[in-house]
Amino acid sequence: MSNTTLPALAIDGGQPIRKEALPIRRLFGEEEKQAVVSLFDRAIAEGSHLLGYNGEQEVAYCQAFVDFMGGGFADGVNSGTNAVYVALRALEMEPGDEVIVPPISDPGGVMPVVMCQLVPVPVDCEPDFYNMDPAAIEAAITDKTCAIIVAHISGRPAQMDAIMAIAKRHGLKVIEDCAQAHGAKYHGKPVGTLGDIASFSTMFGKHHASGGQGGIVYTRHEDLYWKVRQHADRGKPFGVEDADGNVAAGLNCNMDELHAAIGCVQMSKLPGRIQYLRKLAKRLEAAIAPLKAIRMVGDPVNSEGVFWFVVFHVDFARLSIDKVKLLAALGAEGLTFSGSYLHSPMVWPWFKQYRAFGNSHVPWPKGDARGIDLPNVKVVDREHITCKIHEAYTETDVDQIAEALVKVESVYFK
């Protein structure tokens, strides 16, 4: 293509593709508001106990979640972090045991491991995506390993067949961290149903929310469900007959009725929301399919992601600019992209300094000096950019995201 036919980039003084801001997310509406108002009205008339916990709203919310998952058992808790914590506590592992954790994770997906006095062992990601590499899991297993936490990053399912085969071979428990993956499917099965137990975040930024904060602990195993109930509510003897007091040492991680009422409304919207997000993502993927240096990371084979955010692989060897210039050019067109998703345990000060409980080094063994080197994480993060999409976006909005990518590549392609 000759220089006279190239579009004028906004960063070079041309007209931007988009002049107004992208739509803000409005996850909650009149339905959620009325559910809360109705519950308050009842509490005023009938008593404040209706705003407590373990009530009819949570029962309804958990049942709606179980129906969405195709069966099983669920318990509402007060954050996604505590969902991971309760799931770990329910497995009742021994202090000092090792838990293999994702290379990329919100701190709330890893910090509960040390809060349970278990040793977190990060492993590397796949060579071409942020999800954990099964080969790296296998290599990290020791005689102290007791469990694996698997995070489905951006709503893209991890390689669960391979991971579950490793877990079965070594007798390990598997916790699925589905904070970004509500409704994703792996080989036709919902993520969260593949491991022993799963945690979901329902904070305000996720696919569906129970308000500002919240979480769900899910399992297909009834005996494990009763352990969840116990450890989410100070060891109360749920599922135990003739118990003399609380049966476990636990924290109060209960979800309250107000959040559950919001969650009930949100659950009714979730299937349609997921379908719409997938429609937008597929439209975006098709629109940029002809590009040679930039491609969207779509669904794994035989699986369906739910696109909490969209990930693009960039072959910078085929562009005449680096990532900083690419992001600047896209931003000038009125579209916002992020250049890094390096949310990794290996970069957190408390993790590198073994500082979870004062200067004690607990839960790490004294003298533990194993180095954490995750080379794939660094490469993957260097080669990818991301952007948000949500249910307020229109087809025009994602078309403009695609148009910006096409426009910028056309100018900078070697």
C-alpha positions as CSV (number, residue, x, y, z in Angstrom):
1,M,0.0,0.0,0.0
2,S,1.4,3.4,-0.9
3,N,1.8,6.2,1.6
4,T,-0.9,8.3,-0.2
5,T,-3.5,5.7,0.5
6,L,-2.8,5.2,4.2
7,P,-5.3,6.7,6.7
8,A,-4.1,9.6,8.8
9,L,-3.8,8.5,12.3
10,A,-5.2,10.8,15.1
11,I,-1.8,10.7,16.8
12,D,-0.4,12.3,13.7
13,G,-3.1,14.9,13.4
14,G,-5.8,12.9,11.6
15,Q,-9.5,12.6,12.7
16,P,-10.0,10.1,15.6
17,I,-12.4,7.2,15.0
18,R,-14.2,8.0,18.2
19,K,-14.7,11.4,19.8
20,E,-16.9,10.6,22.8
21,A,-16.1,8.3,25.7
22,L,-17.1,4.6,25.5
23,P,-20.3,3.8,27.5
24,I,-19.9,3.4,31.3
25,R,-21.1,0.3,32.9
26,R,-24.5,0.4,34.6
27,L,-24.8,-3.1,36.0
28,F,-27.6,-2.3,38.4
29,G,-31.0,-1.0,37.5
30,E,-34.5,-0.4,38.9
31,E,-35.1,-4.2,39.4
32,E,-32.2,-4.4,41.9
33,K,-33.3,-1.2,43.5
34,Q,-36.8,-2.4,44.0
35,A,-35.6,-5.7,45.5
36,V,-33.6,-3.8,48.1
37,V,-36.4,-1.3,48.8
38,S,-38.9,-4.2,49.2
39,L,-36.6,-6.0,51.6
40,F,-36.2,-2.8,53.6
41,D,-39.9,-2.2,53.7
42,R,-40.4,-5.7,55.0
43,A,-37.7,-5.3,57.6
44,I,-39.3,-2.1,58.9
45,A,-42.6,-3.8,59.2
46,E,-41.6,-7.3,60.4
47,G,-38.2,-6.8,62.0
48,S,-34.5,-6.2,61.3
49,H,-33.8,-10.0,61.2
50,L,-34.8,-9.9,57.6
51,L,-31.6,-8.0,56.8
52,G,-29.4,-10.6,58.5
53,Y,-27.9,-13.8,56.9
54,N,-28.8,-17.4,56.2
55,G,-32.3,-16.3,55.3
56,E,-34.8,-16.7,52.4
57,Q,-33.0,-14.3,50.1
58,E,-29.7,-16.2,50.3
59,V,-31.5,-19.5,49.9
60,A,-33.2,-18.2,46.7
61,Y,-29.9,-16.8,45.4
62,C,-27.9,-19.9,46.0
63,Q,-30.7,-22.0,44.4
64,A,-30.7,-19.8,41.4
65,F,-26.9,-20.2,41.1
66,V,-27.1,-23.9,41.5
67,D,-29.8,-24.1,38.7
68,F,-27.5,-22.0,36.5
69,M,-24.6,-24.4,37.1
70,G,-26.8,-27.5,36.4
71,G,-27.0,-28.8,39.9
72,G,-24.7,-29.0,43.0
73,F,-24.5,-26.9,46.2
74,A,-23.7,-23.3,46.8
75,D,-23.2,-20.9,49.7
76,G,-23.1,-17.2,49.6
77,V,-20.1,-15.4,51.2
78,N,-19.1,-11.8,51.5
79,S,-16.3,-11.5,49.0
80,G,-14.6,-13.5,46.2
81,T,-11.4,-13.5,48.4
82,N,-13.4,-15.2,51.2
83,A,-14.9,-17.6,48.7
84,V,-11.3,-18.8,48.0
85,Y,-10.5,-18.8,51.7
86,V,-13.6,-20.8,52.6
87,A,-13.0,-23.3,49.8
88,L,-9.5,-23.9,51.1
89,R,-10.7,-24.2,54.7
90,A,-13.4,-26.7,53.7
91,L,-10.7,-29.0,52.3
92,E,-9.1,-29.1,55.7
93,M,-5.4,-29.4,54.7
94,E,-2.5,-29.4,57.1
95,P,-0.5,-26.2,57.8
96,G,2.7,-26.2,55.8
97,D,1.1,-28.1,52.9
98,E,1.8,-26.6,49.4
99,V,-0.9,-25.3,47.1
100,I,0.0,-24.7,43.4
101,V,-1.4,-21.3,42.5
102,P,-1.9,-19.4,39.2
103,P,0.9,-17.3,37.7
104,I,-1.7,-14.6,37.1
105,S,-4.3,-13.8,39.7
106,D,-5.9,-11.1,41.7
107,P,-4.2,-11.0,45.1
108,G,-7.5,-12.2,46.6
109,G,-7.0,-15.5,44.7
110,V,-3.6,-16.2,46.3
111,M,-3.5,-14.5,49.7
112,P,-6.1,-16.9,51.2
113,V,-3.5,-19.6,50.8
114,V,-1.1,-18.1,53.3
115,M,-4.0,-17.1,55.5
116,C,-4.7,-20.8,55.8
117,Q,-1.0,-21.3,56.7
118,L,-0.4,-23.1,53.4
119,V,2.5,-22.5,51.1
120,P,1.6,-20.9,47.7
121,V,3.7,-22.2,44.8
122,P,3.2,-20.2,41.6
123,V,3.7,-22.0,38.3
124,D,4.2,-20.6,34.8
125,C,1.5,-19.9,32.3
126,E,0.8,-21.4,28.9
127,P,3.2,-20.2,26.2
128,D,0.5,-18.2,24.5
129,F,-2.0,-17.2,27.2
130,Y,-2.2,-16.2,30.9
131,N,-3.8,-19.5,32.2
132,M,-1.5,-21.9,34.0
133,D,0.4,-24.5,32.0
134,P,-0.3,-28.1,32.9
135,A,3.3,-29.1,32.3
136,A,4.4,-26.4,34.8
137,I,2.0,-27.8,37.4
138,E,3.4,-31.3,37.0
139,A,6.9,-30.0,37.4
140,A,6.1,-28.2,40.6
141,I,4.5,-31.1,42.5
142,T,6.4,-32.3,45.6
143,D,5.5,-34.6,48.5
144,K,4.0,-31.6,50.3
145,T,1.6,-30.6,47.5
146,C,-2.0,-31.0,48.5
147,A,-4.0,-28.9,46.0
148,I,-4.1,-26.8,42.8
149,I,-5.9,-23.5,42.4
150,V,-6.9,-22.9,38.8
151,A,-7.9,-19.5,37.6
152,H,-9.8,-19.0,34.3
153,I,-8.3,-15.7,33.3
154,S,-10.5,-13.2,31.4
155,G,-13.2,-15.8,31.3
156,R,-11.2,-18.2,29.1
157,P,-11.2,-21.8,30.4
158,A,-7.9,-23.3,31.5
159,Q,-6.8,-26.7,30.2
160,M,-9.0,-28.6,32.7
161,D,-8.7,-32.2,31.2
162,A,-4.9,-32.1,31.5
163,I,-5.0,-30.4,35.0
164,M,-7.6,-32.9,36.4
165,A,-5.5,-35.8,35.0
166,I,-2.5,-34.5,36.9
167,A,-4.5,-34.0,40.0
168,K,-6.0,-37.5,39.9
169,R,-2.5,-39.0,39.3
170,H,-1.1,-37.3,42.3
171,G,-4.2,-37.4,44.6
172,L,-4.6,-33.6,44.7
173,K,-7.6,-31.4,45.3
174,V,-8.6,-28.8,42.6
175,I,-10.1,-25.5,43.5
176,E,-11.4,-23.5,40.5
177,D,-11.2,-19.8,40.8
178,C,-14.0,-18.6,38.5
179,A,-14.0,-15.0,39.5
180,Q,-13.7,-13.9,35.9
181,A,-15.5,-16.8,34.3
182,H,-19.2,-17.0,35.3
183,G,-20.9,-19.2,32.7
184,A,-17.8,-20.2,30.7
185,K,-17.9,-23.8,29.4
186,Y,-15.1,-26.3,29.0
187,H,-16.0,-29.1,26.6
188,G,-19.7,-28.4,27.3
189,K,-19.4,-28.3,31.1
190,P,-19.6,-25.1,33.2
191,V,-16.3,-24.1,34.7
192,G,-16.6,-24.6,38.4
193,T,-18.1,-28.1,38.0
194,L,-14.8,-29.7,36.9
195,G,-12.7,-29.5,40.1
196,D,-13.6,-30.5,43.6
197,I,-14.8,-27.0,44.7
198,A,-15.0,-23.6,43.1
199,S,-15.0,-19.9,44.1
200,F,-16.8,-17.1,42.4
201,S,-16.5,-13.4,43.0
202,T,-19.8,-11.4,42.8
203,M,-18.3,-7.9,43.4
204,F,-19.5,-5.0,41.3
205,G,-17.1,-5.5,38.4
206,K,-17.9,-9.1,37.6
207,H,-20.3,-10.7,35.1
208,H,-23.0,-10.6,37.7
209,A,-22.9,-9.0,41.1
210,S,-24.5,-9.1,44.5
211,G,-23.7,-5.4,45.2
212,G,-20.3,-3.9,46.0
213,Q,-18.9,-7.2,47.3
214,G,-19.8,-10.8,47.5
215,G,-18.9,-14.3,46.5
216,I,-20.2,-17.8,46.0
217,V,-18.6,-21.1,47.0
218,Y,-19.8,-24.0,44.8
219,T,-19.3,-27.7,44.8
220,R,-21.0,-30.8,43.5
221,H,-20.2,-32.8,46.7
222,E,-22.7,-32.6,49.5
223,D,-20.2,-33.6,52.2
224,L,-17.9,-30.8,51.1
225,Y,-20.8,-28.4,51.0
226,W,-21.4,-28.9,54.7
227,K,-17.7,-28.2,55.4
228,V,-18.2,-24.9,53.4
229,R,-21.1,-23.9,55.5
230,Q,-19.2,-24.6,58.7
231,H,-16.1,-22.7,57.7
232,A,-18.1,-19.8,56.3
233,D,-19.9,-19.2,59.6
234,R,-17.5,-19.6,62.5
235,G,-17.6,-23.4,62.6
236,K,-21.3,-23.7,63.3
237,P,-22.3,-27.4,63.1
238,F,-24.1,-27.4,59.8
239,G,-24.7,-31.0,58.6
240,V,-23.6,-32.4,62.0
241,E,-26.0,-34.1,64.4
242,D,-25.7,-33.8,68.2
243,A,-22.7,-31.5,68.0
244,D,-21.6,-29.9,71.3
245,G,-20.9,-26.4,70.1
246,N,-19.1,-25.2,67.0
247,V,-17.2,-27.9,65.2
248,A,-14.4,-25.9,63.6
249,A,-12.5,-22.7,64.1
250,G,-13.7,-20.3,61.4
251,L,-14.4,-16.7,60.6
252,N,-17.8,-15.0,59.8
253,C,-17.8,-14.9,56.0
254,N,-21.5,-14.8,55.6
255,M,-23.3,-13.0,52.8
256,D,-26.2,-10.8,54.1
257,E,-29.8,-10.8,52.8
258,L,-29.4,-7.4,51.1
259,H,-26.6,-8.6,48.9
260,A,-28.4,-11.9,48.2
261,A,-31.6,-10.0,47.1
262,I,-29.5,-8.1,44.6
263,G,-27.9,-11.3,43.5
264,C,-31.2,-12.9,42.8
265,V,-32.1,-10.2,40.4
266,Q,-28.7,-10.3,38.8
267,M,-28.9,-14.1,38.3
268,S,-32.0,-13.7,36.2
269,K,-30.0,-11.4,33.9
270,L,-26.8,-13.4,33.7
271,P,-27.6,-15.8,30.8
272,G,-28.7,-13.0,28.5
273,R,-25.7,-10.9,29.5
274,I,-23.3,-13.7,28.7
275,Q,-24.9,-14.4,25.4
276,Y,-24.7,-10.7,24.5
277,L,-21.0,-10.5,25.5
278,R,-20.2,-13.5,23.4
279,K,-22.0,-11.9,20.5
280,L,-20.0,-8.7,20.8
281,A,-16.7,-10.6,21.2
282,K,-17.4,-12.8,18.1
283,R,-18.2,-9.7,16.1
284,L,-15.0,-8.1,17.2
285,E,-13.0,-11.2,16.4
286,A,-14.4,-11.5,12.9
287,A,-13.8,-7.8,12.2
288,I,-10.1,-8.1,12.8
289,A,-9.6,-11.6,11.4
290,P,-7.8,-10.2,8.3
291,L,-5.1,-8.5,10.3
292,K,-1.6,-10.0,10.1
293,A,0.0,-8.6,13.2
294,I,-2.9,-8.4,15.7
295,R,-5.3,-11.2,16.5
296,M,-8.0,-11.6,19.2
297,V,-7.5,-14.5,21.6
298,G,-10.8,-16.4,21.2
299,D,-12.3,-19.6,22.6
300,P,-10.2,-22.6,23.3
301,V,-11.0,-25.7,21.3
302,N,-14.4,-27.1,22.2
303,S,-14.9,-24.4,24.9
304,E,-16.7,-21.1,25.3
305,G,-15.2,-18.2,27.1
306,V,-17.2,-15.3,28.6
307,F,-14.9,-12.4,27.8
308,W,-14.6,-10.5,31.1
309,F,-12.1,-8.6,29.1
310,V,-10.7,-9.2,25.6
311,V,-7.1,-10.2,25.0
312,F,-5.2,-9.5,21.7
313,H,-1.9,-11.1,20.7
314,V,0.4,-8.7,18.9
315,D,3.3,-9.8,16.7
316,F,5.5,-6.7,17.2
317,A,8.1,-8.1,14.8
318,R,5.6,-7.3,12.1
319,L,5.0,-3.8,13.2
320,S,7.3,-0.8,13.0
321,I,6.4,0.4,16.6
322,D,6.7,-0.9,20.1
323,K,3.8,-1.4,22.6
324,V,4.1,2.1,24.1
325,K,3.6,3.7,20.7
326,L,0.8,1.2,19.7
327,L,-1.2,2.0,22.9
328,A,-0.7,5.7,22.3
329,A,-1.9,5.5,18.7
330,L,-5.0,3.5,19.7
331,G,-5.7,5.9,22.6
332,A,-5.5,8.8,20.2
333,E,-8.2,7.2,18.1
334,G,-10.5,7.4,21.2
335,L,-10.2,3.7,22.3
336,T,-8.6,2.6,25.5
337,F,-6.4,-0.5,25.7
338,S,-4.2,-1.8,28.5
339,G,-0.6,-2.9,27.8
340,S,-0.2,-5.3,30.8
341,Y,-2.0,-7.8,32.9
342,L,1.0,-8.7,35.1
343,H,-1.1,-9.5,38.2
344,S,1.4,-12.1,39.4
345,P,2.4,-13.3,42.9
346,M,6.1,-13.1,41.9
347,V,6.0,-9.3,41.9
348,W,4.2,-8.7,45.2
349,P,6.5,-7.5,48.0
350,W,4.9,-9.6,50.8
351,F,5.4,-12.7,48.6
352,K,9.0,-12.0,47.8
353,Q,9.8,-11.1,51.4
354,Y,7.9,-14.0,53.0
355,R,6.0,-11.6,55.1
356,A,2.5,-12.9,55.8
357,F,2.6,-13.0,59.6
358,G,5.2,-10.5,61.0
359,N,8.7,-11.7,60.6
360,S,8.0,-15.3,61.3
361,H,8.4,-16.6,57.7
362,V,5.2,-18.6,58.3
363,P,3.8,-20.5,56.3
364,W,7.1,-20.9,54.3
365,P,9.6,-23.3,55.8
366,K,12.6,-21.7,57.4
367,G,15.4,-21.5,54.8
368,D,13.0,-21.8,51.9
369,A,14.8,-20.0,49.1
370,R,13.3,-21.4,46.0
371,G,13.3,-18.9,43.3
372,I,10.2,-18.0,41.4
373,D,11.0,-17.7,37.7
374,L,8.0,-17.6,35.4
375,P,9.5,-16.8,31.9
376,N,6.3,-17.5,30.0
377,V,4.4,-14.9,32.0
378,K,6.8,-12.2,31.0
379,V,6.7,-13.2,27.3
380,V,2.9,-13.5,27.3
381,D,2.5,-10.2,29.0
382,R,4.9,-8.5,26.6
383,E,3.0,-9.9,23.5
384,H,-0.6,-9.1,24.5
385,I,-2.8,-6.1,25.0
386,T,-6.3,-6.1,26.5
387,C,-9.5,-4.0,26.4
388,K,-12.7,-4.1,28.4
389,I,-16.1,-4.9,26.9
390,H,-19.4,-5.0,28.9
391,E,-23.1,-5.2,28.4
392,A,-23.5,-1.4,27.9
393,Y,-21.4,-1.6,24.7
394,T,-23.2,-1.6,21.4
395,E,-22.2,-3.3,18.1
396,T,-21.1,0.1,16.9
397,D,-18.7,0.4,19.9
398,V,-17.0,-2.9,19.2
399,D,-16.9,-2.0,15.5
400,Q,-15.0,1.1,16.4
401,I,-12.6,-0.9,18.5
402,A,-11.9,-3.1,15.5
403,E,-11.7,-0.1,13.2
404,A,-9.0,1.4,15.4
405,L,-6.9,-1.8,15.4
406,V,-7.3,-2.1,11.6
407,K,-6.4,1.6,11.1
408,V,-3.3,1.5,13.3
409,E,-2.0,-1.8,11.9
410,S,-2.4,-0.6,8.3
411,V,-0.1,2.4,9.0
412,Y,2.5,0.6,11.1
413,F,2.6,-2.9,9.4
414,K,6.1,-3.5,8.0
